[in-house]
Amino acid sequence: MIQNTLFIILANFKSHKSASEIDSYLETISGVVEENKGKVTTLIAPSTIHIPQASSFILEKQLDIKLTAQDVSPFPPGAYTGAVNAYQLKDYQVSYCLVGHSERRRYFHETYVEVANKATELLSMGITPAICLAREDIDPQFAVLEDSIQNQCLYCFEPPADIGGTTTAPLDLITDTLSMIRRYTNSPVLYGGSVTADNIDSLLGLPLDGVLVATASLDPNNFNKIITKASHAR
């Protein structure tokens, strides 16, 4: 079972940012991250191509940031052209990895079995999967996750209709969905879907273990505000 008493803030850059922007971003948030060290856990998920660069920066500056991948191969090392596997991610001190994001399920047609295979591969390398779930994904996804790994993953309720805007899903819907997920696991559960510095306060009143921030995380100054607000509420 994952033991984490700190509120998790996960920034998902999706397919954004250049190499120069990665260094500038990490430099901008480094002070706020260090000020709030021990109050929140900050995770950064750059594009796969920028993971080595981000890893070097974090190690050099000794920042309290957990590097997160956006995806991983469902297969072990082998003849899988174009795939990046968990063994390779481990080389760059990747601690977490998103799997089953709604955009992966929608645009790349990922199945529940593929998501489960990715989680298994990650855990074999000591990387924690962060499994994203819409309400309709909860039962079928847990049905194909081995019982032995269900409490070794993070989970994120991510309603597709509420992604990319400025308004979250209704708070009662979030609370109810958290209960649905917690029927299966005692692991931390996050919420992702239009999380911003303006609405983070309302989310902090819910029984959440963290938030997944996408659009609002792209501006480092906005992300700093989210870190600070979450930290002060703990």
C-alpha positions as CSV (number, residue, x, y, z in Angstrom):
1,M,0.0,0.0,0.0
2,I,1.2,3.5,-0.8
3,Q,2.0,5.6,2.2
4,N,1.7,9.3,1.4
5,T,0.4,11.9,3.9
6,L,1.3,14.9,1.7
7,F,-1.1,16.5,-0.8
8,I,0.0,15.6,-4.3
9,I,0.1,18.2,-7.1
10,L,0.8,16.7,-10.5
11,A,1.6,19.0,-13.5
12,N,0.9,17.3,-16.9
13,F,2.5,19.3,-19.7
14,K,0.9,17.0,-22.3
15,S,2.5,17.7,-25.8
16,H,3.7,21.2,-24.9
17,K,7.0,23.0,-24.3
18,S,10.4,23.2,-25.9
19,A,13.7,22.2,-24.4
20,S,14.6,25.8,-23.4
21,E,11.1,26.2,-21.9
22,I,11.6,23.2,-19.6
23,D,14.7,24.7,-17.9
24,S,13.0,28.1,-17.5
25,Y,9.9,26.5,-16.1
26,L,11.8,24.4,-13.5
27,E,13.9,27.4,-12.5
28,T,10.7,29.5,-12.0
29,I,9.0,27.0,-9.7
30,S,12.1,25.8,-7.8
31,G,11.9,28.5,-5.1
32,V,8.2,27.8,-4.4
33,V,8.7,24.1,-4.4
34,E,11.5,24.4,-1.8
35,E,9.6,26.8,0.3
36,N,6.7,24.3,0.6
37,K,8.9,21.2,0.9
38,G,7.4,18.8,3.4
39,K,3.9,20.2,2.9
40,V,3.0,19.0,-0.6
41,T,4.4,16.5,-3.0
42,T,5.1,18.1,-6.4
43,L,5.1,15.9,-9.5
44,I,6.1,17.1,-13.0
45,A,5.2,15.2,-16.2
46,P,7.0,16.6,-19.2
47,S,6.9,15.0,-22.7
48,T,8.9,11.9,-22.9
49,I,11.6,13.6,-25.0
50,H,12.3,16.0,-22.2
51,I,12.5,13.5,-19.4
52,P,16.4,13.3,-19.5
53,Q,16.7,17.0,-19.4
54,A,14.3,17.5,-16.6
55,S,15.9,14.7,-14.7
56,S,19.3,16.4,-15.0
57,F,18.0,19.7,-13.8
58,I,16.2,18.3,-10.8
59,L,19.2,16.3,-9.8
60,E,21.7,19.2,-10.2
61,K,19.5,21.6,-8.3
62,Q,18.5,18.9,-5.7
63,L,14.9,19.9,-6.1
64,D,12.1,18.1,-4.2
65,I,10.2,17.3,-7.4
66,K,9.2,13.8,-8.4
67,L,9.7,13.2,-12.2
68,T,6.6,11.7,-13.9
69,A,6.2,10.2,-17.3
70,Q,3.1,10.7,-19.4
71,D,3.0,7.2,-20.8
72,V,4.9,3.9,-21.0
73,S,4.9,0.8,-23.2
74,P,2.7,-2.1,-22.0
75,F,5.6,-4.4,-23.0
76,P,9.0,-5.2,-21.5
77,P,12.3,-4.4,-23.4
78,G,12.3,-6.0,-26.8
79,A,11.4,-5.6,-30.4
80,Y,8.7,-2.9,-30.0
81,T,9.8,-0.1,-32.4
82,G,9.0,3.4,-31.1
83,A,8.1,2.3,-27.6
84,V,9.6,3.6,-24.3
85,N,9.5,1.0,-21.6
86,A,9.6,1.1,-17.8
87,Y,13.1,-0.2,-17.6
88,Q,14.3,2.8,-19.7
89,L,12.3,5.3,-17.7
90,K,13.9,4.1,-14.5
91,D,17.3,5.3,-15.9
92,Y,16.1,8.9,-15.5
93,Q,14.8,8.6,-12.0
94,V,11.2,8.6,-13.0
95,S,9.1,8.0,-9.9
96,Y,5.6,8.0,-11.3
97,C,3.9,7.5,-14.7
98,L,0.4,8.5,-15.9
99,V,-1.5,5.6,-17.5
100,G,-4.9,5.5,-19.0
101,H,-5.3,9.2,-19.5
102,S,-8.6,10.0,-21.2
103,E,-6.7,11.3,-24.2
104,R,-4.7,8.1,-24.5
105,R,-7.9,6.1,-24.2
106,R,-9.7,8.3,-26.8
107,Y,-7.1,9.1,-29.4
108,F,-4.9,6.0,-29.0
109,H,-7.7,3.6,-28.3
110,E,-6.0,2.1,-25.2
111,T,-7.9,-0.8,-23.7
112,Y,-8.4,-1.6,-20.0
113,V,-6.0,-4.6,-20.4
114,E,-3.3,-2.4,-22.0
115,V,-3.6,0.0,-19.1
116,A,-3.3,-2.8,-16.6
117,N,-0.3,-4.2,-18.4
118,K,1.4,-0.8,-18.3
119,A,0.7,-0.6,-14.5
120,T,2.3,-4.0,-14.0
121,E,5.4,-3.1,-16.1
122,L,5.9,0.1,-14.1
123,L,5.6,-1.6,-10.7
124,S,8.1,-4.2,-11.8
125,M,10.6,-1.3,-12.1
126,G,9.5,0.4,-8.9
127,I,7.6,3.2,-10.7
128,T,4.2,4.1,-9.3
129,P,1.4,4.1,-11.9
130,A,-1.1,7.0,-11.7
131,I,-4.1,5.5,-13.3
132,C,-6.6,8.0,-14.8
133,L,-10.3,7.0,-14.7
134,A,-13.6,8.5,-15.9
135,R,-16.6,7.2,-13.9
136,E,-17.4,4.6,-16.6
137,D,-13.8,3.3,-16.4
138,I,-13.8,2.5,-12.7
139,D,-15.5,-1.0,-12.7
140,P,-14.0,-2.4,-15.9
141,Q,-10.5,-1.1,-15.1
142,F,-10.4,-2.6,-11.7
143,A,-11.8,-5.8,-13.0
144,V,-8.6,-6.4,-15.0
145,L,-6.1,-5.0,-12.5
146,E,-4.6,-7.8,-10.4
147,D,-5.7,-7.6,-6.8
148,S,-2.0,-7.6,-5.7
149,I,-1.3,-4.3,-7.4
150,Q,-4.5,-2.3,-6.8
151,N,-3.1,-0.7,-3.6
152,Q,0.3,0.0,-5.2
153,C,-1.1,2.6,-7.7
154,L,-2.3,6.2,-7.5
155,Y,-5.7,6.9,-9.1
156,C,-7.1,10.1,-10.6
157,F,-10.7,10.8,-11.3
158,E,-10.7,12.6,-14.6
159,P,-14.1,13.4,-16.2
160,P,-13.4,14.0,-19.9
161,A,-16.1,16.7,-20.2
162,D,-14.4,18.8,-17.6
163,I,-10.9,18.8,-19.1
164,G,-9.3,21.9,-20.5
165,G,-11.6,24.6,-19.1
166,T,-11.8,26.7,-16.0
167,T,-14.7,25.0,-14.1
168,T,-14.3,21.6,-12.4
169,A,-16.9,18.9,-12.2
170,P,-19.6,19.4,-9.6
171,L,-18.1,18.9,-6.1
172,D,-20.8,16.3,-5.2
173,L,-20.0,14.3,-8.3
174,I,-16.3,14.4,-7.4
175,T,-17.0,13.2,-3.9
176,D,-19.3,10.4,-5.1
177,T,-16.8,9.2,-7.6
178,L,-14.0,9.2,-5.0
179,S,-16.2,6.8,-3.0
180,M,-16.7,4.6,-6.0
181,I,-12.9,4.3,-6.5
182,R,-12.3,3.7,-2.8
183,R,-14.5,0.7,-2.8
184,Y,-11.5,-1.0,-4.6
185,T,-8.5,0.6,-3.0
186,N,-7.0,2.4,-0.1
187,S,-4.5,4.2,-2.4
188,P,-4.4,8.0,-2.8
189,V,-7.0,9.4,-5.2
190,L,-6.5,12.6,-7.1
191,Y,-8.9,14.8,-9.1
192,G,-8.1,16.2,-12.6
193,G,-10.3,18.4,-14.8
194,S,-9.9,22.1,-15.2
195,V,-8.0,22.6,-11.9
196,T,-6.8,26.2,-11.6
197,A,-5.4,28.6,-9.0
198,D,-8.9,30.1,-8.9
199,N,-10.8,27.0,-8.0
200,I,-8.2,25.0,-6.1
201,D,-9.6,26.3,-2.8
202,S,-13.0,24.5,-3.3
203,L,-11.2,21.3,-4.1
204,L,-9.1,21.4,-1.0
205,G,-12.3,21.0,1.1
206,L,-12.9,17.6,-0.5
207,P,-11.5,14.3,0.7
208,L,-8.9,14.3,-2.0
209,D,-5.3,13.2,-1.8
210,G,-4.2,15.5,-4.6
211,V,-4.9,17.1,-8.0
212,L,-3.8,16.6,-11.6
213,V,-3.2,20.0,-13.2
214,A,-2.9,20.3,-17.0
215,T,-3.6,23.6,-18.8
216,A,-3.2,25.7,-15.6
217,S,0.2,24.1,-15.0
218,L,1.7,25.3,-18.2
219,D,2.3,28.8,-16.8
220,P,4.8,28.3,-14.0
221,N,3.6,31.4,-12.1
222,N,0.0,29.9,-12.0
223,F,1.4,26.6,-10.9
224,N,3.3,28.3,-8.1
225,K,0.0,29.8,-6.9
226,I,-1.6,26.3,-6.9
227,I,1.3,24.9,-4.9
228,T,1.2,27.7,-2.4
229,K,-2.6,27.5,-1.9
230,A,-2.5,23.8,-1.4
231,S,0.4,24.0,1.0
232,H,-1.3,26.7,3.2
233,A,-4.4,24.6,3.4
234,R,-2.6,21.5,4.7
